[in-house]
Amino acid sequence: ERRFTERLTDGIGRMLDFLEEHLPERLRPLLEKARELLPDPEIGQQQEQQQHQRGMGGMEL
């Protein structure tokens, strides 16, 4: 199961996509700023993998 924060971030990203399609052009810079505030999902996945490896003593299968 995905973590709550990942699901929340995905939902916010989808909402921003929707707004980008429906808001006037003059408001789009605000959406870009909002996207900059969201965490990068790839970075989150890399951090999770590193934490998992540390929890297993650095052992890999």
N, CA, C and O atoms as CSV, one atom per row, in Angstrom:
chain,resi,resn,atom,element,x,y,z
A,1,GLU,N,N,0.844,-1.181,0.000
A,1,GLU,CA,C,0.000,0.000,0.000
A,1,GLU,C,C,0.882,1.235,0.000
A,1,GLU,O,O,1.899,1.290,0.692
A,2,ARG,N,N,0.484,2.211,-0.776
A,2,ARG,CA,C,1.266,3.444,-0.833
A,2,ARG,C,C,1.013,4.273,0.412
A,2,ARG,O,O,-0.059,4.233,1.016
A,3,ARG,N,N,2.014,5.004,0.759
A,3,ARG,CA,C,1.891,5.843,1.950
A,3,ARG,C,C,0.907,6.977,1.710
A,3,ARG,O,O,0.665,7.385,0.574
A,4,PHE,N,N,0.347,7.474,2.803
A,4,PHE,CA,C,-0.647,8.535,2.735
A,4,PHE,C,C,-0.098,9.770,2.037
A,4,PHE,O,O,-0.786,10.368,1.210
A,5,THR,N,N,1.125,10.159,2.357
A,5,THR,CA,C,1.689,11.379,1.764
A,5,THR,C,C,1.855,11.235,0.253
A,5,THR,O,O,1.671,12.205,-0.481
A,6,GLU,N,N,2.198,10.044,-0.219
A,6,GLU,CA,C,2.323,9.834,-1.661
A,6,GLU,C,C,0.973,9.963,-2.342
A,6,GLU,O,O,0.868,10.573,-3.407
A,7,ARG,N,N,-0.049,9.399,-1.743
A,7,ARG,CA,C,-1.395,9.501,-2.322
A,7,ARG,C,C,-1.866,10.946,-2.318
A,7,ARG,O,O,-2.480,11.403,-3.283
A,8,LEU,N,N,-1.583,11.669,-1.239
A,8,LEU,CA,C,-1.974,13.073,-1.152
A,8,LEU,C,C,-1.248,13.901,-2.210
A,8,LEU,O,O,-1.862,14.739,-2.870
A,9,THR,N,N,0.045,13.672,-2.371
A,9,THR,CA,C,0.827,14.398,-3.369
A,9,THR,C,C,0.328,14.096,-4.778
A,9,THR,O,O,0.253,14.999,-5.611
A,10,ASP,N,N,-0.013,12.846,-5.054
A,10,ASP,CA,C,-0.570,12.489,-6.359
A,10,ASP,C,C,-1.879,13.226,-6.614
A,10,ASP,O,O,-2.108,13.731,-7.713
A,11,GLY,N,N,-2.730,13.287,-5.608
A,11,GLY,CA,C,-4.009,13.985,-5.747
A,11,GLY,C,C,-3.825,15.465,-6.001
A,11,GLY,O,O,-4.540,16.054,-6.812
A,12,ILE,N,N,-2.885,16.062,-5.321
A,12,ILE,CA,C,-2.609,17.486,-5.522
A,12,ILE,C,C,-2.075,17.712,-6.930
A,12,ILE,O,O,-2.447,18.681,-7.591
A,13,GLY,N,N,-1.207,16.823,-7.386
A,13,GLY,CA,C,-0.679,16.946,-8.743
A,13,GLY,C,C,-1.771,16.855,-9.790
A,13,GLY,O,O,-1.766,17.607,-10.764
A,14,ARG,N,N,-2.705,15.940,-9.593
A,14,ARG,CA,C,-3.831,15.814,-10.536
A,14,ARG,C,C,-4.716,17.047,-10.511
A,14,ARG,O,O,-5.218,17.483,-11.547
A,15,MET,N,N,-4.907,17.613,-9.309
A,15,MET,CA,C,-5.706,18.829,-9.195
A,15,MET,C,C,-5.027,19.985,-9.936
A,15,MET,O,O,-5.689,20.762,-10.624
A,16,LEU,N,N,-3.705,20.091,-9.790
A,16,LEU,CA,C,-2.977,21.147,-10.492
A,16,LEU,C,C,-3.050,20.960,-12.003
A,16,LEU,O,O,-3.141,21.941,-12.741
A,17,ASP,N,N,-3.011,19.709,-12.475
A,17,ASP,CA,C,-3.173,19.435,-13.905
A,17,ASP,C,C,-4.535,19.913,-14.388
A,17,ASP,O,O,-4.638,20.538,-15.444
A,18,PHE,N,N,-5.576,19.622,-13.621
A,18,PHE,CA,C,-6.926,20.049,-13.970
A,18,PHE,C,C,-7.013,21.572,-14.033
A,18,PHE,O,O,-7.561,22.138,-14.978
A,19,LEU,N,N,-6.460,22.226,-13.002
A,19,LEU,CA,C,-6.511,23.689,-12.969
A,19,LEU,C,C,-5.739,24.299,-14.129
A,19,LEU,O,O,-6.150,25.323,-14.677
A,20,GLU,N,N,-4.632,23.685,-14.506
A,20,GLU,CA,C,-3.839,24.204,-15.612
A,20,GLU,C,C,-4.649,24.227,-16.912
A,20,GLU,O,O,-4.485,25.124,-17.738
A,21,GLU,N,N,-5.507,23.251,-17.079
A,21,GLU,CA,C,-6.337,23.187,-18.281
A,21,GLU,C,C,-7.486,24.186,-18.254
A,21,GLU,O,O,-7.965,24.606,-19.307
A,22,HIS,N,N,-7.938,24.574,-17.051
A,22,HIS,CA,C,-9.160,25.365,-16.966
A,22,HIS,C,C,-8.969,26.805,-16.481
A,22,HIS,O,O,-9.888,27.614,-16.605
A,23,LEU,N,N,-7.819,27.135,-15.941
A,23,LEU,CA,C,-7.601,28.505,-15.468
A,23,LEU,C,C,-7.132,29.405,-16.603
A,23,LEU,O,O,-6.544,28.935,-17.577
A,24,PRO,N,N,-7.396,30.696,-16.470
A,24,PRO,CA,C,-6.887,31.637,-17.474
A,24,PRO,C,C,-5.349,31.640,-17.489
A,24,PRO,O,O,-4.701,31.321,-16.492
A,25,GLU,N,N,-4.803,32.000,-18.621
A,25,GLU,CA,C,-3.347,31.995,-18.826
A,25,GLU,C,C,-2.623,32.837,-17.776
A,25,GLU,O,O,-1.521,32.475,-17.363
A,26,ARG,N,N,-3.197,33.922,-17.346
A,26,ARG,CA,C,-2.512,34.817,-16.409
A,26,ARG,C,C,-2.317,34.190,-15.028
A,26,ARG,O,O,-1.493,34.674,-14.253
A,27,LEU,N,N,-3.042,33.145,-14.709
A,27,LEU,CA,C,-2.904,32.487,-13.412
A,27,LEU,C,C,-1.967,31.284,-13.451
A,27,LEU,O,O,-1.662,30.716,-12.402
A,28,ARG,N,N,-1.509,30.889,-14.612
A,28,ARG,CA,C,-0.649,29.708,-14.717
A,28,ARG,C,C,0.678,29.837,-13.975
A,28,ARG,O,O,1.173,28.831,-13.465
A,29,PRO,N,N,1.283,31.036,-13.888
A,29,PRO,CA,C,2.519,31.138,-13.087
A,29,PRO,C,C,2.310,30.723,-11.624
A,29,PRO,O,O,3.236,30.225,-10.985
A,30,LEU,N,N,1.115,30.923,-11.103
A,30,LEU,CA,C,0.825,30.487,-9.731
A,30,LEU,C,C,0.847,28.966,-9.629
A,30,LEU,O,O,1.303,28.414,-8.628
A,31,LEU,N,N,0.360,28.298,-10.654
A,31,LEU,CA,C,0.386,26.837,-10.661
A,31,LEU,C,C,1.819,26.316,-10.721
A,31,LEU,O,O,2.152,25.322,-10.075
A,32,GLU,N,N,2.662,26.991,-11.498
A,32,GLU,CA,C,4.061,26.581,-11.582
A,32,GLU,C,C,4.744,26.713,-10.220
A,32,GLU,O,O,5.527,25.849,-9.826
A,33,LYS,N,N,4.445,27.790,-9.511
A,33,LYS,CA,C,5.010,27.969,-8.166
A,33,LYS,C,C,4.506,26.884,-7.224
A,33,LYS,O,O,5.264,26.368,-6.403
A,34,ALA,N,N,3.238,26.543,-7.341
A,34,ALA,CA,C,2.675,25.492,-6.491
A,34,ALA,C,C,3.353,24.155,-6.776
A,34,ALA,O,O,3.619,23.392,-5.848
A,35,ARG,N,N,3.634,23.860,-8.038
A,35,ARG,CA,C,4.316,22.610,-8.400
A,35,ARG,C,C,5.726,22.558,-7.818
A,35,ARG,O,O,6.204,21.490,-7.436
A,36,GLU,N,N,6.387,23.706,-7.752
A,36,GLU,CA,C,7.735,23.749,-7.185
A,36,GLU,C,C,7.733,23.381,-5.704
A,36,GLU,O,O,8.736,22.892,-5.184
A,37,LEU,N,N,6.624,23.609,-5.033
A,37,LEU,CA,C,6.517,23.309,-3.607
A,37,LEU,C,C,6.300,21.826,-3.331
A,37,LEU,O,O,6.561,21.350,-2.226
A,38,LEU,N,N,5.824,21.100,-4.335
A,38,LEU,CA,C,5.572,19.677,-4.153
A,38,LEU,C,C,6.884,18.905,-4.161
A,38,LEU,O,O,7.797,19.237,-4.917
A,39,PRO,N,N,6.982,17.881,-3.326
A,39,PRO,CA,C,8.195,17.065,-3.344
A,39,PRO,C,C,8.293,16.266,-4.635
A,39,PRO,O,O,7.278,15.906,-5.232
A,40,ASP,N,N,9.510,15.995,-5.057
A,40,ASP,CA,C,9.757,15.191,-6.256
A,40,ASP,C,C,9.524,13.726,-5.902
A,40,ASP,O,O,10.203,13.203,-5.018
A,41,PRO,N,N,8.584,13.044,-6.563
A,41,PRO,CA,C,8.283,11.648,-6.202
A,41,PRO,C,C,9.468,10.714,-6.369
A,41,PRO,O,O,9.588,9.749,-5.615
A,42,GLU,N,N,10.349,10.965,-7.332
A,42,GLU,CA,C,11.504,10.096,-7.524
A,42,GLU,C,C,12.457,10.182,-6.341
A,42,GLU,O,O,13.032,9.173,-5.933
A,43,ILE,N,N,12.629,11.369,-5.793
A,43,ILE,CA,C,13.504,11.539,-4.637
A,43,ILE,C,C,12.936,10.779,-3.446
A,43,ILE,O,O,13.682,10.136,-2.708
A,44,GLY,N,N,11.633,10.846,-3.255
A,44,GLY,CA,C,10.993,10.114,-2.168
A,44,GLY,C,C,11.188,8.621,-2.284
A,44,GLY,O,O,11.424,7.950,-1.280
A,45,GLN,N,N,11.096,8.082,-3.501
A,45,GLN,CA,C,11.289,6.648,-3.707
A,45,GLN,C,C,12.729,6.248,-3.427
A,45,GLN,O,O,12.974,5.187,-2.854
A,46,GLN,N,N,13.694,7.089,-3.826
A,46,GLN,CA,C,15.096,6.792,-3.571
A,46,GLN,C,C,15.373,6.785,-2.074
A,46,GLN,O,O,16.104,5.925,-1.583
A,47,GLN,N,N,14.795,7.735,-1.347
A,47,GLN,CA,C,14.994,7.789,0.099
A,47,GLN,C,C,14.401,6.558,0.769
A,47,GLN,O,O,14.996,6.019,1.701
A,48,GLU,N,N,13.236,6.104,0.308
A,48,GLU,CA,C,12.617,4.908,0.881
A,48,GLU,C,C,13.497,3.687,0.664
A,48,GLU,O,O,13.660,2.870,1.570
A,49,GLN,N,N,14.067,3.557,-0.530
A,49,GLN,CA,C,14.935,2.417,-0.815
A,49,GLN,C,C,16.167,2.447,0.079
A,49,GLN,O,O,16.597,1.409,0.583
A,50,GLN,N,N,16.737,3.636,0.278
A,50,GLN,CA,C,17.913,3.750,1.130
A,50,GLN,C,C,17.577,3.392,2.572
A,50,GLN,O,O,18.363,2.716,3.236
A,51,GLN,N,N,16.430,3.831,3.064
A,51,GLN,CA,C,16.029,3.513,4.432
A,51,GLN,C,C,15.792,2.014,4.574
A,51,GLN,O,O,16.151,1.422,5.592
A,52,HIS,N,N,15.200,1.405,3.573
A,52,HIS,CA,C,14.947,-0.036,3.610
A,52,HIS,C,C,16.270,-0.803,3.661
A,52,HIS,O,O,16.400,-1.769,4.413
A,53,GLN,N,N,17.242,-0.376,2.868
A,53,GLN,CA,C,18.539,-1.043,2.856
A,53,GLN,C,C,19.247,-0.875,4.194
A,53,GLN,O,O,19.880,-1.810,4.684
A,54,ARG,N,N,19.144,0.311,4.786
A,54,ARG,CA,C,19.758,0.531,6.101
A,54,ARG,C,C,19.109,-0.364,7.158
A,54,ARG,O,O,19.780,-0.899,8.040
A,55,GLY,N,N,17.794,-0.510,7.046
A,55,GLY,CA,C,17.071,-1.341,8.009
A,55,GLY,C,C,17.456,-2.804,7.901
A,55,GLY,O,O,17.288,-3.561,8.857
A,56,MET,N,N,17.970,-3.210,6.753
A,56,MET,CA,C,18.384,-4.600,6.567
A,56,MET,C,C,19.894,-4.737,6.714
A,56,MET,O,O,20.473,-5.746,6.314
A,57,GLY,N,N,20.523,-3.729,7.283
A,57,GLY,CA,C,21.970,-3.785,7.476
A,57,GLY,C,C,22.743,-3.642,6.192
A,57,GLY,O,O,23.883,-4.095,6.098
A,58,GLY,N,N,22.130,-3.009,5.184
A,58,GLY,CA,C,22.807,-2.811,3.911
A,58,GLY,C,C,22.820,-4.038,3.038
A,58,GLY,O,O,23.442,-4.037,1.976
A,59,MET,N,N,22.134,-5.101,3.471
A,59,MET,CA,C,22.117,-6.332,2.692
A,59,MET,C,C,21.186,-6.186,1.496
A,59,MET,O,O,20.099,-5.617,1.603
A,60,GLU,N,N,21.619,-6.697,0.376
A,60,GLU,CA,C,20.777,-6.703,-0.803
A,60,GLU,C,C,20.579,-8.134,-1.266
A,60,GLU,O,O,21.441,-8.985,-1.046
A,61,LEU,N,N,19.465,-8.404,-1.898
A,61,LEU,CA,C,19.184,-9.754,-2.394
A,61,LEU,C,C,19.746,-9.959,-3.761
A,61,LEU,O,O,19.602,-11.040,-4.332
